């Protein structure tokens, strides 16, 4: 939990409440994968679901994304090598280059 508390440094009370709420929702969602059932049982599941470290880590990603959106931070696209054109030629070039 120490690393979680360090990652929450600078959070305001509202940020912490949102963070814990997102972790509780992640725990409820983890226990009930069916979305309709989740909506119908949300209140009961949120009250009784055990919140794990993974739930907090998932919530932390959501909180950081929300804070970045609010601050107007640019979104960095997730580009993979498969998305880049002529990948075979690029890889072959990199293998022949002494960088």
N, CA, C and O atoms as a GROMACS GRO file, in nm:
protein
  396
    1UNK      N    1   0.082  -0.120   0.000
    1UNK     CA    2   0.000   0.000   0.000
    1UNK      C    3   0.087   0.126   0.000
    1UNK      O    4   0.039   0.234  -0.035
    2UNK      N    5   0.212   0.114   0.039
    2UNK     CA    6   0.299   0.231   0.043
    2UNK      C    7   0.314   0.292  -0.096
    2UNK      O    8   0.310   0.414  -0.112
    3UNK      N    9   0.332   0.206  -0.198
    3UNK     CA   10   0.348   0.259  -0.334
    3UNK      C   11   0.221   0.325  -0.382
    3UNK      O   12   0.226   0.422  -0.458
    4UNK      N   13   0.104   0.274  -0.339
    4UNK     CA   14  -0.022   0.340  -0.375
    4UNK      C   15  -0.030   0.479  -0.311
    4UNK      O   16  -0.070   0.575  -0.376
    5UNK      N   17   0.009   0.488  -0.186
    5UNK     CA   18   0.001   0.619  -0.119
    5UNK      C   19   0.097   0.718  -0.183
    5UNK      O   20   0.066   0.837  -0.192
    6UNK      N   21   0.214   0.671  -0.228
    6UNK     CA   22   0.308   0.761  -0.296
    6UNK      C   23   0.253   0.807  -0.429
    6UNK      O   24   0.276   0.922  -0.470
    7UNK      N   25   0.181   0.720  -0.498
    7UNK     CA   26   0.124   0.758  -0.628
    7UNK      C   27   0.006   0.854  -0.613
    7UNK      O   28  -0.035   0.919  -0.709
    8UNK      N   29  -0.048   0.863  -0.493
    8UNK     CA   30  -0.162   0.954  -0.468
    8UNK      C   31  -0.116   1.086  -0.408
    8UNK      O   32  -0.199   1.168  -0.368
    9UNK      N   33   0.014   1.106  -0.402
    9UNK     CA   34   0.066   1.230  -0.346
    9UNK      C   35   0.010   1.349  -0.424
    9UNK      O   36   0.014   1.351  -0.547
   10UNK      N   37  -0.041   1.446  -0.353
   10UNK     CA   38  -0.095   1.565  -0.417
   10UNK      C   39  -0.245   1.557  -0.444
   10UNK      O   40  -0.304   1.654  -0.489
   11UNK      N   41  -0.306   1.441  -0.417
   11UNK     CA   42  -0.450   1.430  -0.437
   11UNK      C   43  -0.524   1.515  -0.334
   11UNK      O   44  -0.484   1.521  -0.217
   12UNK      N   45  -0.627   1.580  -0.377
   12UNK     CA   46  -0.717   1.651  -0.287
   12UNK      C   47  -0.818   1.551  -0.232
   12UNK      O   48  -0.824   1.437  -0.277
   13UNK      N   49  -0.898   1.593  -0.135
   13UNK     CA   50  -0.999   1.504  -0.077
   13UNK      C   51  -1.093   1.451  -0.186
   13UNK      O   52  -1.126   1.332  -0.186
   14UNK      N   53  -1.135   1.537  -0.277
   14UNK     CA   54  -1.225   1.494  -0.384
   14UNK      C   55  -1.157   1.389  -0.473
   14UNK      O   56  -1.222   1.295  -0.519
   15UNK      N   57  -1.027   1.406  -0.497
   15UNK     CA   58  -0.953   1.309  -0.576
   15UNK      C   59  -0.948   1.174  -0.506
   15UNK      O   60  -0.967   1.070  -0.569
   16UNK      N   61  -0.922   1.175  -0.375
   16UNK     CA   62  -0.916   1.052  -0.298
   16UNK      C   63  -1.052   0.982  -0.294
   16UNK      O   64  -1.060   0.860  -0.306
   17UNK      N   65  -1.159   1.060  -0.278
   17UNK     CA   66  -1.293   1.001  -0.278
   17UNK      C   67  -1.325   0.938  -0.414
   17UNK      O   68  -1.381   0.829  -0.420
   18UNK      N   69  -1.289   1.006  -0.520
   18UNK     CA   70  -1.309   0.952  -0.655
   18UNK      C   71  -1.226   0.826  -0.674
   18UNK      O   72  -1.274   0.728  -0.731
   19UNK      N   73  -1.102   0.827  -0.626
   19UNK     CA   74  -1.011   0.713  -0.635
   19UNK      C   75  -1.069   0.590  -0.564
   19UNK      O   76  -1.073   0.481  -0.622
   20UNK      N   77  -1.113   0.607  -0.440
   20UNK     CA   78  -1.170   0.496  -0.364
   20UNK      C   79  -1.299   0.447  -0.429
   20UNK      O   80  -1.323   0.326  -0.436
   21UNK      N   81  -1.381   0.539  -0.476
   21UNK     CA   82  -1.505   0.501  -0.543
   21UNK      C   83  -1.477   0.420  -0.670
   21UNK      O   84  -1.545   0.322  -0.697
   22UNK      N   85  -1.376   0.461  -0.747
   22UNK     CA   86  -1.340   0.387  -0.868
   22UNK      C   87  -1.288   0.247  -0.833
   22UNK      O   88  -1.316   0.151  -0.904
   23UNK      N   89  -1.213   0.235  -0.724
   23UNK     CA   90  -1.163   0.105  -0.680
   23UNK      C   91  -1.279   0.015  -0.637
   23UNK      O   92  -1.279  -0.104  -0.667
   24UNK      N   93  -1.376   0.072  -0.568
   24UNK     CA   94  -1.494  -0.006  -0.528
   24UNK      C   95  -1.572  -0.052  -0.650
   24UNK      O   96  -1.619  -0.166  -0.655
   25UNK      N   97  -1.586   0.036  -0.748
   25UNK     CA   98  -1.656  -0.004  -0.871
   25UNK      C   99  -1.580  -0.112  -0.946
   25UNK      O  100  -1.641  -0.203  -1.003
   26UNK      N  101  -1.447  -0.102  -0.948
   26UNK     CA  102  -1.366  -0.205  -1.013
   26UNK      C  103  -1.384  -0.339  -0.943
   26UNK      O  104  -1.391  -0.443  -1.009
   27UNK      N  105  -1.390  -0.337  -0.811
   27UNK     CA  106  -1.411  -0.461  -0.735
   27UNK      C  107  -1.549  -0.520  -0.764
   27UNK      O  108  -1.563  -0.641  -0.781
   28UNK      N  109  -1.649  -0.434  -0.770
   28UNK     CA  110  -1.784  -0.483  -0.802
   28UNK      C  111  -1.789  -0.538  -0.943
   28UNK      O  112  -1.851  -0.642  -0.967
   29UNK      N  113  -1.725  -0.470  -1.035
   29UNK     CA  114  -1.723  -0.516  -1.174
   29UNK      C  115  -1.648  -0.648  -1.186
   29UNK      O  116  -1.687  -0.736  -1.263
   30UNK      N  117  -1.541  -0.662  -1.111
   30UNK     CA  118  -1.463  -0.786  -1.114
   30UNK      C  119  -1.546  -0.904  -1.065
   30UNK      O  120  -1.533  -1.015  -1.115
   31UNK      N  121  -1.632  -0.879  -0.966
   31UNK     CA  122  -1.714  -0.987  -0.912
   31UNK      C  123  -1.837  -1.015  -0.997
   31UNK      O  124  -1.893  -1.124  -0.990
   32UNK      N  125  -1.878  -0.919  -1.075
   32UNK     CA  126  -1.997  -0.937  -1.162
   32UNK      C  127  -1.964  -0.888  -1.302
   32UNK      O  128  -1.970  -0.769  -1.330
   33UNK      N  129  -1.931  -0.981  -1.390
   33UNK     CA  130  -1.891  -0.943  -1.526
   33UNK      C  131  -2.012  -0.904  -1.612
   33UNK      O  132  -1.997  -0.826  -1.707
   34UNK      N  133  -2.128  -0.956  -1.581
   34UNK     CA  134  -2.247  -0.924  -1.660
   34UNK      C  135  -2.292  -0.782  -1.629
   34UNK      O  136  -2.329  -0.751  -1.516
   35UNK      N  137  -2.289  -0.695  -1.731
   35UNK     CA  138  -2.316  -0.552  -1.711
   35UNK      C  139  -2.455  -0.526  -1.657
   35UNK      O  140  -2.471  -0.443  -1.568
   36UNK      N  141  -2.557  -0.594  -1.709
   36UNK     CA  142  -2.694  -0.569  -1.661
   36UNK      C  143  -2.708  -0.610  -1.516
   36UNK      O  144  -2.773  -0.542  -1.437
   37UNK      N  145  -2.647  -0.721  -1.481
   37UNK     CA  146  -2.650  -0.766  -1.344
   37UNK      C  147  -2.573  -0.669  -1.255
   37UNK      O  148  -2.611  -0.644  -1.141
   38UNK      N  149  -2.466  -0.615  -1.308
   38UNK     CA  150  -2.386  -0.518  -1.233
   38UNK      C  151  -2.469  -0.395  -1.200
   38UNK      O  152  -2.467  -0.346  -1.087
   39UNK      N  153  -2.542  -0.344  -1.298
   39UNK     CA  154  -2.624  -0.224  -1.276
   39UNK      C  155  -2.733  -0.253  -1.175
   39UNK      O  156  -2.761  -0.170  -1.088
   40UNK      N  157  -2.796  -0.371  -1.185
   40UNK     CA  158  -2.905  -0.406  -1.094
   40UNK      C  159  -2.857  -0.425  -0.950
   40UNK      O  160  -2.928  -0.393  -0.856
   41UNK      N  161  -2.736  -0.478  -0.935
   41UNK     CA  162  -2.686  -0.510  -0.802
   41UNK      C  163  -2.576  -0.416  -0.753
   41UNK      O  164  -2.510  -0.444  -0.653
   42UNK      N  165  -2.556  -0.306  -0.822
   42UNK     CA  166  -2.440  -0.221  -0.796
   42UNK      C  167  -2.429  -0.179  -0.650
   42UNK      O  168  -2.322  -0.191  -0.590
   43UNK      N  169  -2.537  -0.130  -0.594
   43UNK     CA  170  -2.529  -0.082  -0.456
   43UNK      C  171  -2.488  -0.193  -0.360
   43UNK      O  172  -2.401  -0.173  -0.276
   44UNK      N  173  -2.551  -0.310  -0.372
   44UNK     CA  174  -2.519  -0.421  -0.283
   44UNK      C  175  -2.378  -0.472  -0.308
   44UNK      O  176  -2.305  -0.502  -0.213
   45UNK      N  177  -2.338  -0.483  -0.434
   45UNK     CA  178  -2.204  -0.534  -0.466
   45UNK      C  179  -2.096  -0.438  -0.418
   45UNK      O  180  -1.993  -0.482  -0.366
   46UNK      N  181  -2.118  -0.311  -0.435
   46UNK     CA  182  -2.018  -0.213  -0.393
   46UNK      C  183  -2.001  -0.217  -0.242
   46UNK      O  184  -1.889  -0.201  -0.192
   47UNK      N  185  -2.108  -0.238  -0.170
   47UNK     CA  186  -2.098  -0.243  -0.025
   47UNK      C  187  -2.026  -0.368   0.024
   47UNK      O  188  -1.958  -0.364   0.127
   48UNK      N  189  -2.039  -0.481  -0.048
   48UNK     CA  190  -1.986  -0.607   0.001
   48UNK      C  191  -1.863  -0.658  -0.074
   48UNK      O  192  -1.803  -0.756  -0.031
   49UNK      N  193  -1.825  -0.595  -0.182
   49UNK     CA  194  -1.709  -0.642  -0.259
   49UNK      C  195  -1.581  -0.608  -0.185
   49UNK      O  196  -1.567  -0.499  -0.130
   50UNK      N  197  -1.488  -0.703  -0.183
   50UNK     CA  198  -1.358  -0.677  -0.123
   50UNK      C  199  -1.271  -0.607  -0.228
   50UNK      O  200  -1.256  -0.656  -0.340
   51UNK      N  201  -1.216  -0.495  -0.191
   51UNK     CA  202  -1.135  -0.414  -0.282
   51UNK      C  203  -0.991  -0.464  -0.273
   51UNK      O  204  -0.932  -0.466  -0.165
   52UNK      N  205  -0.937  -0.504  -0.386
   52UNK     CA  206  -0.801  -0.556  -0.390
   52UNK      C  207  -0.703  -0.447  -0.436
   52UNK      O  208  -0.743  -0.338  -0.476
   53UNK      N  209  -0.576  -0.480  -0.428
   53UNK     CA  210  -0.472  -0.389  -0.477
   53UNK      C  211  -0.489  -0.365  -0.626
   53UNK      O  212  -0.468  -0.253  -0.672
   54UNK      N  213  -0.528  -0.467  -0.701
   54UNK     CA  214  -0.551  -0.453  -0.844
   54UNK      C  215  -0.664  -0.355  -0.872
   54UNK      O  216  -0.658  -0.278  -0.969
   55UNK      N  217  -0.767  -0.357  -0.788
   55UNK     CA  218  -0.877  -0.262  -0.803
   55UNK      C  219  -0.828  -0.119  -0.783
   55UNK      O  220  -0.866  -0.028  -0.857
   56UNK      N  221  -0.741  -0.100  -0.682
   56UNK     CA  222  -0.686   0.033  -0.659
   56UNK      C  223  -0.596   0.077  -0.775
   56UNK      O  224  -0.598   0.194  -0.814
   57UNK      N  225  -0.518  -0.015  -0.830
   57UNK     CA  226  -0.431   0.020  -0.942
   57UNK      C  227  -0.515   0.059  -1.064
   57UNK      O  228  -0.482   0.154  -1.135
   58UNK      N  229  -0.624  -0.015  -1.089
   58UNK     CA  230  -0.714   0.019  -1.199
   58UNK      C  231  -0.777   0.156  -1.176
   58UNK      O  232  -0.788   0.237  -1.267
   59UNK      N  233  -0.817   0.180  -1.052
   59UNK     CA  234  -0.877   0.310  -1.018
   59UNK      C  235  -0.776   0.422  -1.033
   59UNK      O  236  -0.811   0.532  -1.078
   60UNK      N  237  -0.652   0.396  -0.998
   60UNK     CA  238  -0.548   0.499  -1.009
   60UNK      C  239  -0.530   0.542  -1.155
   60UNK      O  240  -0.513   0.660  -1.183
   61UNK      N  241  -0.535   0.446  -1.246
   61UNK     CA  242  -0.526   0.480  -1.389
   61UNK      C  243  -0.641   0.570  -1.430
   61UNK      O  244  -0.622   0.666  -1.504
   62UNK      N  245  -0.760   0.539  -1.381
   62UNK     CA  246  -0.878   0.620  -1.415
   62UNK      C  247  -0.868   0.762  -1.357
   62UNK      O  248  -0.903   0.860  -1.423
   63UNK      N  249  -0.821   0.770  -1.234
   63UNK     CA  250  -0.808   0.901  -1.169
   63UNK      C  251  -0.703   0.984  -1.241
   63UNK      O  252  -0.726   1.103  -1.268
   64UNK      N  253  -0.588   0.924  -1.272
   64UNK     CA  254  -0.484   0.999  -1.343
   64UNK      C  255  -0.534   1.044  -1.481
   64UNK      O  256  -0.504   1.156  -1.524
   65UNK      N  257  -0.609   0.959  -1.550
   65UNK     CA  258  -0.664   0.997  -1.680
   65UNK      C  259  -0.762   1.112  -1.665
   65UNK      O  260  -0.761   1.206  -1.745
   66UNK      N  261  -0.846   1.106  -1.563
   66UNK     CA  262  -0.943   1.214  -1.540
   66UNK      C  263  -0.872   1.344  -1.506
   66UNK      O  264  -0.913   1.451  -1.553
   67UNK      N  265  -0.767   1.336  -1.426
   67UNK     CA  266  -0.692   1.457  -1.389
   67UNK      C  267  -0.620   1.515  -1.510
   67UNK      O  268  -0.614   1.636  -1.526
   68UNK      N  269  -0.565   1.428  -1.595
   68UNK     CA  270  -0.496   1.476  -1.715
   68UNK      C  271  -0.594   1.541  -1.811
   68UNK      O  272  -0.564   1.644  -1.871
   69UNK      N  273  -0.713   1.481  -1.825
   69UNK     CA  274  -0.816   1.541  -1.911
   69UNK      C  275  -0.857   1.678  -1.859
   69UNK      O  276  -0.874   1.773  -1.936
   70UNK      N  277  -0.874   1.687  -1.727
   70UNK     CA  278  -0.915   1.813  -1.666
   70UNK      C  279  -0.809   1.921  -1.684
   70UNK      O  280  -0.841   2.039  -1.702
   71UNK      N  281  -0.684   1.880  -1.680
   71UNK     CA  282  -0.574   1.977  -1.696
   71UNK      C  283  -0.548   2.010  -1.842
   71UNK      O  284  -0.473   2.103  -1.872
   72UNK      N  285  -0.610   1.935  -1.934
   72UNK     CA  286  -0.591   1.961  -2.076
   72UNK      C  287  -0.463   1.901  -2.131
   72UNK      O  288  -0.412   1.947  -2.233
   73UNK      N  289  -0.412   1.798  -2.064
   73UNK     CA  290  -0.289   1.734  -2.110
   73UNK      C  291  -0.314   1.661  -2.242
   73UNK      O  292  -0.420   1.602  -2.261
   74UNK      N  293  -0.218   1.666  -2.333
   74UNK     CA  294  -0.236   1.597  -2.461
   74UNK      C  295  -0.236   1.446  -2.441
   74UNK      O  296  -0.171   1.394  -2.350
   75UNK      N  297  -0.308   1.377  -2.527
   75UNK     CA  298  -0.313   1.231  -2.521
   75UNK      C  299  -0.209   1.175  -2.616
   75UNK      O  300  -0.202   1.213  -2.733
   76UNK      N  301  -0.128   1.085  -2.565
   76UNK     CA  302  -0.024   1.022  -2.645
   76UNK      C  303  -0.081   0.893  -2.703
   76UNK      O  304  -0.123   0.804  -2.628
   77UNK      N  305  -0.082   0.881  -2.835
   77UNK     CA  306  -0.139   0.759  -2.895
   77UNK      C  307  -0.052   0.638  -2.866
   77UNK      O  308   0.070   0.648  -2.854
   78UNK      N  309  -0.116   0.524  -2.854
   78UNK     CA  310  -0.045   0.397  -2.833
   78UNK      C  311  -0.013   0.338  -2.970
   78UNK      O  312  -0.098   0.271  -3.029
   79UNK      N  313   0.106   0.362  -3.019
   79UNK     CA  314   0.148   0.315  -3.152
   79UNK      C  315   0.237   0.193  -3.134
   79UNK      O  316   0.331   0.195  -3.055
   80UNK      N  317   0.207   0.089  -3.209
   80UNK     CA  318   0.288  -0.033  -3.206
   80UNK      C  319   0.365  -0.043  -3.337
   80UNK      O  320   0.332   0.025  -3.434
   81UNK      N  321   0.467  -0.128  -3.339
   81UNK     CA  322   0.543  -0.148  -3.460
   81UNK      C  323   0.454  -0.195  -3.574
   81UNK      O  324   0.478  -0.160  -3.690
   82UNK      N  325   0.352  -0.274  -3.543
   82UNK     CA  326   0.263  -0.326  -3.647
   82UNK      C  327   0.186  -0.213  -3.716
   82UNK      O  328   0.141  -0.229  -3.829
   83UNK      N  329   0.170  -0.100  -3.645
   83UNK     CA  330   0.095   0.013  -3.700
   83UNK      C  331   0.179   0.096  -3.798
   83UNK      O  332   0.125   0.174  -3.876
   84UNK      N  333   0.310   0.079  -3.793
   84UNK     CA  334   0.401   0.158  -3.876
   84UNK      C  335   0.416   0.089  -4.012
   84UNK      O  336   0.436  -0.032  -4.019
   85UNK      N  337   0.404   0.166  -4.118
   85UNK     CA  338   0.417   0.111  -4.253
   85UNK      C  339   0.558   0.062  -4.282
   85UNK      O  340   0.655   0.112  -4.226
   86UNK      N  341   0.568  -0.036  -4.368
   86UNK     CA  342   0.694  -0.092  -4.413
   86UNK      C  343   0.781  -0.136  -4.295
   86UNK      O  344   0.899  -0.102  -4.289
   87UNK      N  345   0.723  -0.210  -4.204
   87UNK     CA  346   0.795  -0.249  -4.083
   87UNK      C  347   0.912  -0.341  -4.113
   87UNK      O  348   1.017  -0.328  -4.050
   88UNK      N  349   0.898  -0.432  -4.208
   88UNK     CA  350   1.006  -0.526  -4.238
   88UNK      C  351   1.130  -0.451  -4.285
   88UNK      O  352   1.242  -0.485  -4.246
   89UNK      N  353   1.110  -0.351  -4.370
   89UNK     CA  354   1.222  -0.273  -4.419
   89UNK      C  355   1.286  -0.192  -4.306
   89UNK      O  356   1.408  -0.179  -4.301
   90UNK      N  357   1.205  -0.139  -4.219
   90UNK     CA  358   1.257  -0.061  -4.107
   90UNK      C  359   1.338  -0.147  -4.012
   90UNK      O  360   1.444  -0.105  -3.966
   91UNK      N  361   1.290  -0.266  -3.984
   91UNK     CA  362   1.362  -0.357  -3.894
   91UNK      C  363   1.494  -0.399  -3.959
   91UNK      O  364   1.598  -0.402  -3.894
   92UNK      N  365   1.488  -0.431  -4.086
   92UNK     CA  366   1.611  -0.471  -4.156
   92UNK      C  367   1.713  -0.357  -4.154
   92UNK      O  368   1.832  -0.381  -4.134
   93UNK      N  369   1.668  -0.233  -4.174
   93UNK     CA  370   1.757  -0.118  -4.170
   93UNK      C  371   1.819  -0.102  -4.030
   93UNK      O  372   1.939  -0.076  -4.018
   94UNK      N  373   1.738  -0.117  -3.927
   94UNK     CA  374   1.788  -0.102  -3.791
   94UNK      C  375   1.891  -0.210  -3.758
   94UNK      O  376   1.988  -0.183  -3.686
   95UNK      N  377   1.872  -0.329  -3.808
   95UNK     CA  378   1.968  -0.436  -3.784
   95UNK      C  379   2.102  -0.412  -3.853
   95UNK      O  380   2.206  -0.457  -3.806
   96UNK      N  381   2.098  -0.340  -3.962
   96UNK     CA  382   2.224  -0.316  -4.035
   96UNK      C  383   2.293  -0.188  -3.990
   96UNK      O  384   2.407  -0.162  -4.030
   97UNK      N  385   2.228  -0.109  -3.907
   97UNK     CA  386   2.284   0.018  -3.862
   97UNK      C  387   2.359  -0.001  -3.730
   97UNK      O  388   2.310  -0.069  -3.640
   98UNK      N  389   2.473   0.058  -3.718
   98UNK     CA  390   2.551   0.053  -3.595
   98UNK      C  391   2.519   0.177  -3.513
   98UNK      O  392   2.588   0.278  -3.522
   99UNK      N  393   2.414   0.168  -3.435
   99UNK     CA  394   2.373   0.281  -3.352
   99UNK      C  395   2.416   0.261  -3.211
   99UNK      O  396   2.390   0.347  -3.126
   0.00000   0.00000   0.00000
